[in-house]
Amino acid sequence: VAPLLLHHPLPEYPRRARVLAVEGQVLLEVVLDTEGSVEDGARVVASIPLLDEAALVAVRRWRFRPARDRSGRPVRVVMEVPVRFVLR
């Protein structure tokens, strides 16, 4: 069973990116542990340099219902996570 996103606080928009009107999507590769938390060591797969660090900080606070194997036991998984930045 795939993990399910339960809690995803929005990233803080970096001031410089806001001033320069930078928008877009940062794609991260993360490892979810058996508790549904993002492990240290997430990496940027598709970068927007002014937004990368904010995406990494935000995703570390996200919580998931963990992935489960066929027996229903929680398992670690590697997954890609998109983080969108849109000015309002």
N, C-alpha and C positions, 0 to 999 in steps of 0.2 A: 504494500500500500504506500503510495507516495506521501510525502510530508504535506501538511496543510498549514498555511500561514495563518497565525492566530492574532499576532500583535505586530504592527509595523509602523512605528512612529516615523513621521516624515523627516527627511534630512534637513538640517539647517542650511539655508542657502548661503553660500559664501558671499561676503560683501563685494569682493572684486568681481565675481561672476555676475552678481546682480547689476552692478554699475555698468558692466560691459554687455549686459543683456544676453548672457550665455545661457542657452537652454539645451536640453537633449537628454540622452539616456546613457548611463554608465552601466556596463555589464560586468558583474562580478562572478567569480567562481568561488563557492564557499563549501565547507564541510559542515554538515549538521551532525551534532552528537546524538546520542541515544535519548537525551532529555529534550531535544528540539531547539537547542541553542547553537549559535554559529561559533565554531571553533576559531581560535587565532589562526592567522595565516591566509585569510581571504586574499584573492589576487584579482587584479583588474584585467579583464579580457578585452573590453572595448572601452577606450579611455576618452574622457574629456578632461584634460589636465586640471582645469580650475575647479572641477566638481568631484574628482576622484576621491579625495580624502573625506569629503563630507559624506559621500556614498558609503565608504568603508565604516565610518563612525556610526552612521545610522543603522546599517545592516547588523552590526554587532549587538544592537539592542533589540532586533527582531526576534520573535519567538514563534516556533512552529510546533504543531503536533508531530512527533517524530515519525519517520518512515518505519514501516513494519515489514518483517519477512512473512513468508507463507504460514508460519506458525503463530504469527501475531506478536512476535518479540520485536522490540524497538531495535533499529539498526542505524549505523552511521551511513550517511550518503553524501556524495558530491553532487552539487547542482549549480546551475547558473541562475543568477538572480539579477533582473533588470531593476535599476533605480532611475526613475524619471525625474527630471528637474524642469519645471514649467513656471515661468514668471506669471504672476497674476496682477 
